[in-house]
Amino acid sequence: MSKYPMIIQGGMGVAVSGWQLARAVAETGQLGVVSGTALDVVLVRRLQLGDPAGDLRRAFDAFPYHDIATRVWERYYIPGGKHPAAPFATCPLPSHMPTQSQQELLVLANFVEVYLAKEDHHGPIGINYLHKIQTSIVPSLFGAMFAGVDYVLMGAGIPRTIPGILDRLAEGLPCSLPIDVEGVSGDRDYDVRFDPRSICGADMPWLNRPAFLAIVASATLASMLTKKANGHVDGFVVECHTAGGHNAPPRGPMRLNERGEPIYGQRDDVDFEAFCKLDRPFWLAGGYGSPERLCEALGLGATGIQVGTAFAFCNESGLTSALKQQTLEQIRAGTLDVITDPVASPTGFPFKVLQLNGTLSDRQTTPRRLTCDLGYLRHAFERDDQSLGWRCPAERIDAYMQKGGEYQDTCGRQCLCNALLANVGLGQIRDGIEELPLLTSGDDGNSVLTYLSSDNGLAYDARDVVAHLLSQVANTTMSVP
């Protein structure tokens, strides 16, 4: 019987876990994961930077539907790249009724990222999505599957319908994903629909169905998914509240400590025995990024661990060099500070914010956004006339309230969409000013000090992380299901 990878590299941010990082991890035999968030915008902006290394051109040439690839290339590619002070051309906002061109772009963007991650090796590649971003999920899944993705990981919601969608996409069948809509009256349902034939025509190729790993915070949710998902859930990533990025809120009433962070208690502890009884492989995440904690996880019955923070600041990570250096300097000085902000994210989930000068963590320098111009974290709501509207608590307050939103929902919110693109050097330019970044990290960020040797200074590779994590495990030879 084949084994699963022991280490999963976390799918982080927007393009922090890009194809370069995922490929580097997969080449070691462990699971490299690309972030599937906002890949359409990522692709469009990379094209406008001129594709200097020719990687996108190579992936475009591998996409079998050349008319689609040609249309996207001719619309967005700028030879030599745009002027540094020029703004990026924008994409249409996500919608529950995407146009044909929006669906084509999503399919192509996810194909490109996975294709490049899988190129020239046989290691496993996964892709990570946020269930919260529902409008783009199905065509994105199809694009990733078209490139042969091995695993799909999904959190930030309850992905009960995703296993069945993977089954249908593998067979070339039309799919629909129900979307969450606030204020729905009556028994109306809203969904996003996708037909693979809109891309492939009648000659639909056969696709492998990737393994599906749900990202959960409790055995209760995992148990529900094993029983009520519309297809097979292959395993779970169990994220503790010490993990970077979005965290599950505490169970029970929200209480805050003296720093304004949510207080977690015994009810939020993981029931490892309950996970073992589910008869599914599971990986532990959030503070498990060390050889000792990997051994501990294995002793608890886990298949392995998911690690994000150590990979986030390695050489292959998509973060800009300046942000990496600033963060690693703090780690070396012992001054790294991460706050679990209960309101920063428009999703409503607590979000780990790394405190860095010149980023959105300094709220004194943060002007409120005029409009929501990327729209991935907008909330759908039903208007009085029963049409569908969209609003984001991080947009201008009066605009949000004109759409029926409550003032208290806007307090402390940050525009994560634009900030996360700025983290990887793809920030929008507005009136000559580039968007500010906002970094995240797990609570164990100082563990990265392990990789900062006197010989290499503030630099280390993904391979160094894998080798260190496996250094206390006797048999590290892994094969992939």
ZIDA-V695828 format. One line per field, one symbol per residue. psi: psi as a letter, one per 20 degrees, with the letter a starting at -180 (. if undefined). A space follows every 50 residues. Layout:
psi=???
This chain:
psi=pqrqqhpppqnpbojgmahgggggghiiiroppqpjpkhggggghhhiij lhijghhghghipinhggggggghhhpopiqrphiqqqqrqqqqqimqrg hgggggggghggggghhipkrjrqprppqphhmhhigghggggghhjkqh qpppblanlhigghgggghhjkqqqqoqqppqkpqbkqqqrpqpohiigi bhmpqpqpoqqpoporiqhggggghhhiqjapohaqpooriiqrbqqqqq paqoqqaijjqqpqahiiqpnhhhhhiilqqqqpqnjjlqhghghgghhi jqhbqppgghhhjrhiqiqqhghgggghhgghikjppppooiigpihiqq ppppopqjrihnihjoqpqgroigjhjqpqqprhjjrprpqpiiapghgg hhjjqpghiipjqqnhghghhhhkjkqqpoljpqqqroqqqrikhiiihh imrhgiclpqrhhhgggghjijpgojpqrp.
